Every structure is written in C-alpha cells, then in structure tokens.
Amino acid sequence: MAIKINLLDWRQELRDSRKKQFLSLLGLSSIASAGLVLLGMLLASEAIDHQNGRNAYLKQQIAETEKKIKEIQDLEKTRASLLSRMRVIEQLQASRSATVHFFDEIVNTIPEGITLSSIKQNGTNVSIEGTAESNGRVSTYMKNLEASEWFAEPRLVVISTNPKDKLRKSTFSLRVKNLTKATPKDNVEGAE
C-alpha cells in the first residue's frame, strides 16, 4: 500500500478552497447584481415610456378639451348676441303698436273746441300746445288725459288769452307722461 504524505498544509488548502468558493460567489453575485440593475433599468425605462405615453394622451385630451371649451365660449358669445337681438326684436314687436295707441288716445281725449298745434315727446314726457275756445275745455282735456290708461299726470304749464281776440280763444301748453306700452292683446295681434 502506498502511503500518501501531504506536504501541503491542510489549512492552506482549506483557505484556498474557501477563497475559490468566495470568488465564485462574488462573481455570481456581481453577475446577479448586474442582471438586477439591468432588469431595474429596463423596468424603469418601460415605466418611464408608459408614463410618457400617458402624459402624451393627457396632453392630447387637454388640447381637445380646451378646443371644446373655446367652441363653447364662442357659442355662448353667439347665443348672448342672438338673445340680445331677440330682446330688441321683442321690444320692437311689443312697442310697434305704441305709436298708434299714442295718437289714437290723443285724438280720443281731445274734447270739442280744442285744436292742437304742437305735440313734442322727450322720453316719457309729452308737451302739448294748442288753442281752446275756453279754459273749461282745457280743464276737460286734462281730465280726459288723466282718465286715459295711456297718459298720466297732466300738468298745465301756461294758459293765456289774448284780449284783442274777439273770439276769446285761449292758448295753452301742458305736459303729460306717456304710458304707452304694448298690451298682451297687441302682442297676440302682432304674432298673427
């Protein structure tokens, strides 16, 4: 039988084997670490790409929404413009018979013996000038204006009689408020 004599120190051999084992584990762990870092970078890159895609989609949706908001604002401006035009047209429709009522009521309230020479309107104030056969006729005219639903607050400004006038006609000037407005009946007639 052959006797083997190990001239190497057993401890050195154990150290060498542990060193090889350590180096191999170190190599495997560095390879695993590099793989994990690479995998993490790939996952992060994919997550960044995915988030960039989501951001681009959101930007696109925001742009479309802003475009729709602008269209809505333009439509609201157009709507407001049309509504204001409609109001003007409705006011014109409502007041188109007002002039007819005004003159009709002027004629209906004049008593016999009064002649009008001037009618001036400034807003709701109406100035009426004319001649009357007597002061009583002017008083009757003012009562008729007060009783009218189209006029209010008649006020006599001046009444005078010319002593040289043999007919003793009085010239007068009065003011009255014009309440002429369209009635629901007028609006129905205008719509037909």
Order of alpha helices (4+ residues) and beta strands (2+ residues): alpha-alpha-beta-beta-alpha-beta-beta-alpha
